[in-house]
Structure formats: structure tokens, C-alpha cells
Amino acid sequence: MRPTVHDFLGRSAVAQSTARLDLGAGCAVAIWHNHDDRIRYETPQNHTFSLYLEGGTGTRRLDAGGISGHPGAICVMPEGCGSEWEITAPFRFVHLYLSDARLRAGFSAIHDCDARLLDLRESTFAEDARLAAGLRTLATAATAGDVLLAETAVAGLIGGLARQHPQLRGGLTAAQLHRVDDWIEAHLEEAIHLDDLAALTGLSGYHFHRMFQLSRGSAPHAWVTARRIARAQALLGGPMPIATVAAACGFSSQSHLTRTFRTRTGRTPAEYRALVRADRDGA
């Protein structure tokens, strides 16, 4: 696995992470402070969204003609895009890290469209009020350790990303995707098999798996797991016992739910329920 932008910064003798919030399943937020440094990101893993919170005029991107940053500047660094930076003055910035699978599956779900329509382009020191607002909210969430605020901000940020309109080849049609999604939601409390889903589209299990991943940016099993976790999150806002929540979402046991929930969200169901209740009480 290639290093992430976070990994490269972590190797610096100068850069310091002042806050970090892990949201599980390839998603994290970090606030950094850096000065008098030179950083090179070589084909990094994961997509990185960056906002300069304070300072930035002393930060130059060397491989882009030495252009300089400024407070409020936005940088979008898609996975695999290398870059080299020189920092000559202190500045503070927030990063959102998203795995390709997490980003594309989220985009497909939020926009109810083929994941390949995501139009994510590299950008350096851009002005984007919507992205800046989302990243500022993530900085606030990371500082406060507010998972729910961060999850809401990530969904809003992904929801605002642009769509392209290429001529798609392969994948599933919109009608097939809706049919599969509706069937999954109706059977989440049950065991769901690949052949059950493939039968809805008239494809073999093998071809359905390939076409689904093209269209959703996520394998069928991962997509179903994400839908189970989403239902569990909704049910954890109520009084239902966690063991009953597990059964209602198709998990074999409470421990199975707990393991999967922690992997996907960075928290146990009990911890997540406590966060929801604290947020509700605070409101």
C-alpha cells in the first residue's frame, strides 16, 4: 500500500498534527501546523482535500511554477497525484482524507448515480466557498472530537462535488441499480447472497459483481455492509437494544455488529449511541 499524504507529513521533523478524527473505512480529518519545511508527496494513496486555516503565503507549490498560497486557499489532491511544496512561514491547515472506494461509493449513493460520473480534478490554491465551508466545519469537528458533525460535513462535501457526463460503457443501468437498491433495503435483516442480487439484473453472479463495482465504485458486499451500518446508525438513535439492532440489520450477533461498526465508523455501537444522545441533549 502506498503512503498517504498524512503519512508523508508524519515523516516530517517539523510538521505537527494538532488534531485528528478517524471516521473509519478510509476517512479521516487532521489539522496540521507546519513551517520551514519541504514536503514531497509521491503518488499518494487516497484523495486529499485541504483548506488553509491560517497563513499560507509562505507556502509554494514547486512543481506548479512556485505559486503561493493564502488563507482560505483550497487544494484538491486526487489519489496518485504527486506534488512538491516549500514552506517558509508558519501556517495551519486542515486535511480531509478519503479512500477512492469511500469517495466513489459515497458519491454514487448521495447523487443516486453511476460512480464513474464523479468529476474530481486536481486544484491548487483555489477559491471555493462551498468546499471551504465544509472543511472549516471538519476542522471544528476534529478539534471537538464531534463525529456526528464530521459525518454530516463529509456527506455535504461529497454531495457538492461535480458530475461529469461521459459516455459510459459497461456497468448497470439506472433501472437495474434502483431495483437492486430497493431489494437490498427490503431484505437488510436477512442474509443477502450475490446470486440473489444478480438475478434481479439477469446477469451471472460473476458479471453482476464486475458491473456493480463499475457503477457503484464499491463491491456488492461492501455496499450491502454500508447499508446495514446506515440502518444501524438510524436505529441507534432510539431505545432499541443493540442486540436487537444487530438482528434488524442482518448481523449474526451483537459482536458481529460491533466489529463491523467499529471498522466502518471508528466507534462501537454503544459509543455511537452515546454521541447521538449527547448531541440530542445538547440541542
C-alpha positions, -999 to +999 in steps of 0.1 A: +000+000+000+013+034-010+018+061+017-009+087+021-004+125+023-009+121+061+020+095+061+043+119+042+036+147+067+040+124+096+076+118+084+085+155+086+106+166+115+087+199+116+050+193+107+028+187+137-007+172+138-027+192+164-060+172+160-072+141+142-106+125+139-108+090+124-142+083+108-134+047+098-134+030+064-109+052+047-120+085+060-102+108+084-097+145+092-065+161+105-054+196+114-017+204+108+008+231+117+040+234+096+068+259+090+103+259+074+098+226+056+099+209+022+074+182+015+071+159-015+040+137-020+049+109-043+018+093-059+000+092-026-028+068-017-063+083-010-078+117-021-069+147+000-089+179+003-071+208+020-080+242+034-055+268+047-070+280+080-042+305+090-013+318+069-002+301+037+015+330+019+049+313+027+038+280+011+047+274-025+040+245-048+073+240-065+061+216-093+035+241-104+057+271-111+062+282-075+027+296-070+020+307-034-010+300-011-031+323+011-055+320+040-087+303+027-070+286-002-083+252-013-062+224-027-077+191-041-052+164-045-067+133-062-052+099-054-019+093-072-013+130-080+022+139-068+034+173-057+062+192-041+059+220-015+082+245+001+071+262+034+090+293+046+065+307+071+042+291+097+007+281+086-022+259+098-044+238+076-070+211+077-070+179+056-098+155+047-086+121+036-109+098+016-101+064+001-112+061-035-138+034-025-152+056+002-154+086-020-169+069-051-194+048-031-205+079-012-208+099-044-229+072-060-252+069-030-257+106-024-262+115-060-280+083-069-259+079-100-230+059-115-198+064-095-179+070-127-197+103-131-176+118-103-155+147-117-126+152-093-099+174-107-066+185-092-068+220-079-041+242-062-049+274-041-084+277-055-113+298-042-143+276-034-167+289-008-187+256-005-157+234-001-141+259+023-172+259+045-173+221+046-136+219+055-139+246+082-167+225+097-145+195+096-118+214+114-142+224+141-154+187+144-118+174+146-109+199+173-140+190+193-140+153+185-175+156+172-181+125+150-217+134+140-207+169+129-178+155+109-200+128+092-226+154+082-198+177+068-183+148+048-217+139+033-223+176+024-188+179+008-193+148-013-228+159-022-214+191-036-188+176-059-192+180-096-206+154-120-192+148-155-212+134-184-191+109-202-204+081-225-203+052-201-196+016-212-205-014-191-219-012-156-256-014-147-284+008-159-301+032-135-332+010-135-311-020-125-294-001-098-327+011-083-341-024-085-311-038-066-311-009-041-348-014-033-343-051-029-313-047-005-333-022+017-362-046+018-340-076+029-313-060+051-323-081+081-317-113+061-287-130+046-281-115+011-264-136-015-246-124-047-269-146-068-300-130-053-288-096-065-275-109-098-309-125-106-325-090-104-304-079-133-304-111-154-267-114-151-245-142-137-230-136-102-196-130-117-207-104-143-230-087-118-201-083-094-180-066-121-208-044-134-220-034-099-184-023-089-181-003-120-213+016-114-212+020-076-175+022-070-179-005-044-182-042-044-217-056-037-207-070-003-192-036+008-222-018-005-246-040+015-225-037+046-226+001+043-264+000+040-266-023+071-244+002+090-265+031+079-297+014+092-279+006+125-269+042+129-305+053+124-318+027+149-291+035+175-308+069+178-337+051+195-342+029+225-338-005+207-313-028+225-281-032+205-285-069+201-320-062+185-304-036+163-279-062+151-306-086+142-327-059+124-297-050+103-287-086+093-258-091+115-253-126+130-248-113+165-241-081+186-204-088+185-205-091+147-223-057+145-197-042+169-167-054+149-181-042+116-195-009+130-161+000+146-143-007+113-168+014+093-172+043+117-142+042+141-167+038+171-186+009+187-224+010+185-225+019+222-201+048+218-221+060+187-253+058+207-238+079+235-227+105+209-261+107+194-278+111+228-252+137+239-258+156+207-296+154+212-294+165+248-271+194+238-296+205+212 
